[in-house]
């Protein structure tokens, strides 16, 4: 309990600086950074500090397996060694970016000059590439043109409902030829974090509020889990003497998006976090709303995370955007020399654009998702992108 209180105090300053609720627990930085020297030594020995080696079981799908996640997790560790310094360097600039007069946020123009200044695009998926199960008009042609112009494209999603294999299947079903190694999901990030912190060696289990994307990624690294879809129909006994028995060997609760969340799952999670010493509370993302259909916005992952925060009083370890872990991982894996030649393209101000601004990237907001023009240009909005478009089709007018 003392450690948790200390963690909360350490992040009080960050909250006051405008990062309310978007926090990475100190355990993340300590665990990663403590292993930094060993990881760097391993990287020098192999000469492949960031490459993902596919296991035999996963080579057929083109996806990294258990060894791949281990390597990726190692890169997460290396990334975090430098993360603190990078965040300090960027803190002043990113805070200033949030108070830009939003009436001056320009629509993208002079596309040729803009494209000439970018080598790598990082795309959010929901609301940028597709909406629900439909690809956004013109997106396939834009991706083809970007690649033909020599641009690298990566797809980073905070949606944890699918694993990397699942997202590869979705891209294929939409007619989008995207290699598996260009896809990164928050379900993968959760598994990489657990791998890096040597969770498997503790002999503990993971309780999941979420869907199969998380469980599939945990299977790849051999971490035992339960919950998720297994508990979708469970109910609690609220009669006299009614109680939920929980497993004392649960060492982490991972909360992702769960369309079958129920009171049983919330109660089970809070028992694990409140009563199991050292149990980690991990969130894949904090999004307020999401797109399940193209007709309206729906309650997002933040609603599930908020329920657990409310009954535990604990802040989660957030592994999805706007956490810096993913950009540090990409930077190390692909030897990216200049972040200013990377552009983050997303439809959310508080995750995608904040992720870009906080990590020194160029940013472009697309209005094809949850953020509309009036919200972007409102005086109440303090997170300003460098430019915005109606959709990424505007990259090539």
N, C-alpha and C positions, 0 to 999 in steps of 0.2 A: 504493500500500500504506500509505503514511503517513497518507493521509486516512482509509482504512478503520480503521486502528488508532485514530486520533483519534476516529472516530465511535463505536467500541466503548467507548472510555473515557468519552465523554460520557454514554453511556447506562448506565454502571455504577451510578450513583446511582439512576436510575429503576428498575433491576432490584431494587436493595436495598429500594426503597420499596414493593415488592409488585407491580410491573408486569412480572414476569419473562416474557420472551419476547414481550411485546406492545409492540412498539416501532415508531416511525416514524423512519426514518433521517434524519439531519440534512440530507441533500440535499433532502429533501421540503420542510422548512421554509425552507431557504435559497432554493430555486428559487421557491417560491410567494411568500414574503415579499419577495424582491427585486423582483418584478413588481407588488407591491401598489400603489405610487403610480400607475403607468401604468394599472392596472386600474381604480382608483378614478376616474381622470380619464375613462377610457372610459365608465365607468358613468354619470358625471354628464352626459357628452355625449349618451348615448343615452337616459337616463332609464329604462333597462330593464336594470339591472345584473344581474338574475338571470333574465330571461326566456329561454326556449329557443326559437329560431326554427327551424322545421322546413324542411328542404330539400325541393325539389319531389319528389325520389324517395321521401321518407319521409312526405309529407303524407297519402298515402292510408292509411297505417297509423296516423296520429295520433301518430307518434313523432318526436323530434328527430333530424335527420340530422347531417351533418358540421358545419354551422354551429351546430347545437344543442349538439353536444358541445363545440365551441369556447367557446360562451357559458357552458355549464355549467362547463367547466374554468376559465374566468375567475372564476366565482363561487367555485370552490374556492380560487383564489388570494386573492381578497378575504377569504375565510373564514379562511385561515391567517394573514393579517396580525394578526387579533384572537385567533387560537387560543392563542398562548402566554400572553397575559394572562389569558384565560378559564381556561386550565388551572391557572395559578398561583392564581387566586381559588378554584378548586374543589378544589385539591389537598388542603387540610386536611380539608374536609368529606368528600371521597370516601374518603380514607384511614380516617377515623373510621367511615364507613359499613361498611367491610369488616370491622370488628371488633365490630359489633353482636352482642349475644347472640342467636343464631339461634333459640333456643327461644321468643323473644318475637316472631318474625315473625308477624303476624296474617293469618288468612284474611280476605279482603275482606268487609266488612260495611258497613251503611249506604250501599248503593250509590248512592242518590240524591244524598246529600251529596258522595260521591266524584266522581260524574259531573259535578256542578255545578262542581267545581274543576278540570275538564280541558276544554281547547278542542281539543286535537289528540292523536290517537293515532298512534303509530308501531308498526306490527306487524311482527315477524318473520314469516316465512311457514312454513317447514318446522317442524312440531310445534306451530304456533299456528293457522294457517289450514287447512293440510292435512297429511296424513301420506302420503308416497309420492305416489300418484296419486288419493287419496281425500280429499275435503273432510271436515273434522271436523264431526260432527253439530252442528247448530244455528248454525254460523258465519254462513251467509248472512243469517239473520234478525237476528243481532246487528249485523252491519254495516249492515243497513237501518235498524235502530232508532237506531244511533249517528248516522247521517246525518240521519235525521228529527229528531233532537234538536239538530241544528246542529253536530255534531262533524266535524272534518276527519280523514280517515284516510289514512295513507301506509303503504306496504308496502316494507320494506327487508330485502333478503335477502343473506346472505353467499354464497349459492350462485352460482357463476360458470358453471355448465353451460349456462345460457340467457342470451341478450341480453334487453334490455327488450322487444323484439318477441316473443321466445320466451315470456317470462313473461306478456305480455298474452294470448298464445294459451292458456297454461295456465289463467289465470283464467277466460277465456271457456269453456274446455272443462269447467270445474267449475261453470259456471253463475253465476259471480261477475262482476258488472258493475263492473269497476274501470278507470277511465281510465288510459291509458298514462302520463300525467304524474304519477300517484301511485305509480309503480313504480320502485324503485331497486335495482340489483343490483351486486355487487362487480365483475362484468365491465365494467359501465359506469364504475365508479370507477377501474379500471385504465386504461381508455382516456382518461378525463378527466385523470388524472395525467400520462400521456404527452403529451397535448395541451398541458397547461399548461406542462410543462417543455420544450416545443418540440422534442420528440424527432424529429418528421418532418423538421425542418430539418437534422438531423445527417446524413441520408441513410443511417442505420443501419436494421437489421432487428430484428424481435422473434422470439425463439424461444419457443414456447408449450408448456408442459406443462399440458394442460387440454383443454377441449372447445369446441364451436362457439360458445358464448356469448361467449367472449373474442375469437375470430377475427371474429365478426360485428360486434362493437363496434369493433374495430380497422379493419375495412373501412370503417366509416362516417367515420372520420377520415383515411383514406388512408395508414395506416401499414403497410408491408410486413411480412409475417409468414410463418412456416412452422413445421412441427412439428405439434403437436396430433394430430388424428386421422390425418393423413398418415403419422405415424410409428408407428402402433399395432402394426404387424406387423414392424417392423424388429428385427434381431438383431445382436449384435456378434460379430466374429471373434476368438475367444480363442486361436487357434492361434499358432504362432511368427510373430512380426512383426505380429500383428494390432493394428490401431489404428482409431480413429474419426476421420475428418477432419471438422473443424468450420469454419464460415464465420467468418472474422475480422471481417466486417462486422456481426455481431450485437452490438447495443448494449444489449439488455435481454432478460432472461429473465423471463417472467411465469408463475408457478406457480399454477394453479387446481386445482379438483377434476378428476381424470382417472381414469376407470374403466378406461382402457387404458394406464396407466403401465407402463413396462418399463425394463429396465436400459439399453437404448440411449438412451432419453430422459434418464435420470439422468446418464449419461456425457456426453451432448452438452451438457446444461445446465452441468455442472461445468466442462467445457472452455471454454465461452464465458465464464463468470464468472471462472474462474481465469486464463485466458490472454488474454482480450480487454481491453485497458486501458479502465477506466471503465464496463465492462458493469454495468448495474443488475440487481439481484435483487429482483423485485417479487412479493409474495404477495397473493392476494385475501383470504385469511383463514387462521386458525390452528386452526380447530375440530378437536378431538381425535376426535370421533365424529360420525356423521351418520345420517339415516334414509333408507335406500334401499328398505326394505320395512317393514311394520308388525310383523314378527316378531322383530327384534333390532336392536341398534346395529351400525353398520359403521364401519370406519376412515375418519376424515374427512380434510379437506384438510391438516391438520397432519402427516399421515403423508407426504404428498408434499413439503411444505415442509421437514420434518425431514430427509428424505433429502438434499436439496440443501444445507441448513445443515451437515449432517454431513460432506459431502465438499468444502465450500468454506470452512468456518469463518466464513462471513459471515451477518450478520443481515439479514433481508429488509425492504424497505419495505412495510409492511402497509397496504392501502388499504380493507379492509373493517372491520366492527365488530371491536373497540371503538375503532378509530381515530376521532378527533373530526371527520374531514373531512366525513362525511355530514351530521351535525347542523348544522355550520357552513354547509354548502351550503343545507340546507332553511331555516335561520334567515334567511339573506340573501335567498334567492329569494322566500320567502313573507312577508317582513317580520314575523317572529314577535317580539312585544315581550317576552314573559315565558316563559322556559324552564320555569318551575315549573308552568306550565299545559299542559305536554306530558307525556304518559305513554308510556314505552317498555314494550311488552308483548312478552315473549319467553319461550322455554323453556330458555334457557341462562344459567347464572350467569356464566360467564367471558367471554361476549361480549355478550349482550343486556343483562343487568342491570348488568354492569360499564360498558358503553357509557352506559347511562342515569345511573348514579351519578357517573361521571367527568365527565359533561357537564351536571350540575345538573337532570336531569329527574326526574319521578316514575317509579317503576318498579313493574311488576306481573309476577310470574312465573306462568306457566301450567304445570300439571302434565301437560298433554296431549302433551308432547314428551319430551326426553331426561332432564330433571331430575325425580326422584321426591321425594316428601315427606320420606322418611327422610334423603336426602342434603341437602335444603334445611335441615332442622332439626338436622342433625348438628353437634356441637361443632367438627368439623374444617372446616366451611364458614365462610369469612370474608367472603363476598360476599352481603349480605343485601338483598333487595328491600323495598320499602315494604309490600307485601302480596302475597298469592298466591291463585290460584283453581285449581279443577280444570280448567276450560277457560273460554274467554271467554264461554260461555253464562251463567256466573255473574254477568256484568255486569248481567243483567236477571233476577233470580230470580222 
